[in-house]
Amino acid sequence: MAATTTLRAAEIAGVGHYVPARVVKNAELEEMMATSDAWIQERTGVQERRWFEEGKDTTAGMGAEAARRALAQAGLTVDDVQLIVFATLSPDYFFPGSGVLMQRELGMTGNVPALDVRNQCSGFIYGLSVADQFVRTGMYDTVLVVGSEIHSSGLDKTPRGRAVSVIFGDGAGAVVLRPAREASHGILSTHLHAQGEFAEELIVKEPSSNRENRTQYIFDHEQDLYPYMNGQNVFKHAVVRFPQVITEALDQNGYQAQDIDLLIPHQANLRITQYVQQKMGLPDDKVFSNIQRYGNTTAASIPIALSEAVQEGRIKRGDLLCLAAFGSGFTWASALIKW
């Protein structure tokens, strides 16, 4: 008879985030995109966002700073890290991925492996799930999970692109995963889903490798370099998938919505968050939102929000925390955590 393998739980031992210094309020976009503060807030809830500074901020560099802060909170150093999982849709280069660039930025030795995750808005939870499996099985004791994005350099900042461009911002967040100190604490479960038939509903098409001369194609089809979003369809699916994947996590672990101490959803749109909050029957103090200050930072949004929630004392030992995301792909995911 084969020996039974006992899986250990993984917990978040430290969190950290970094956002660029430049604050871009809605008023700055009014003339640029022929919009208004009222229009942006009514549709998205965003009041301001951060834009990177060229020559100072990079996707890998912002991730590295968030990682340093997470490691410091965990009482660890870069020498303790055994694996990097780096989630982004805006890498520094087409290749290699930003994970190895952050490894270099942090001055890591020992050939620490770096895994890049491309699941857009769900990227952080997908990455967290991958890291969780490595810790559970005992392959690694210390895993760094990072979400970092620079959107502002790839947005159509004209009236043509305002429906999408007003939403997004730049920033990075990170967590350190370690074996749980108590068996009843840590990541209880993660849940991942995808539905590729809607891939073109939220997309940046170019540069695509499916072109005989991709460089010339980009010159002739500049608009395809910018994000396209069928906002109505994205909203319609998001308000269904968010409650589904949250309920899936609760059901698997024997909890109900009222047991959640804090829900941290991907900061896609404040209207989506408010709809999900109402659907799940959660009061305001059990849902964390910071999209008003940062916009949608895609893979970075959940770790930034998690880091802020910890800083603000919104999470304490023993709390039941739920993370949930939905986005391009379509992909959606959740993680249930006993803090």
BELNORRA-V568896 format. One line per field, one symbol per residue. ss: DSSP state (a for helix, b for strand, c for the rest). phi: phi as a letter, one per 20 degrees, with the letter a starting at -180 (. if undefined). A space follows every 10 residues. Layout:
ss->???
phi->???
//
This chain:
ss->cccccccccb bbbbbbbbcc cbbbbaaaaa aaacccaaaa aaaacccbbb bcccccccaa aaaaaaaaaa aaaacccaaa ccbbbbbccc cccccccaaa aaaaaccccc ccbbbbbcca aaaaaaaaaa aaaaaacccc ccbbbbbbbc caaaccccaa aaaaaccbcc bbbbbbbbbc cccccbbbbb bbbbcaaaaa abbccccccc cccaaaaaaa caaaaccbbc aaaaaaaaaa aaaaaaaaaa aaccccaaac cbbbbcccca aaaaaaaaaa cccaaabbcc aaaacbcaaa aaaaaaaaaa accccccccb bbbbbbbccc bbbbbbbbc
phi->.ffeeeeeed ceeacabbcg ffedeggfeg fgdlcbgfff ffecnfdbbd dfdfndecgf fffffffgff fffemccffe fdbddddadc ffcfbfffff ffgffemfdn lgfcddddcl fegffgffff fgfffgenfc eccedccbbc effcdeecgf dffdffeebd rbbbcddcgf fcfedoffac ccbbbffdge fbbdfdfdfe cfcfffffge cgfffefdce gffffgfffe fgfffffgff ffdmdcgfef ebddegeeaf ffgfffgffe mdfgfdcdcc fgecmedlfe ffffffffff gemfccgnfe dcdbbbagqf cbabbdcef
//
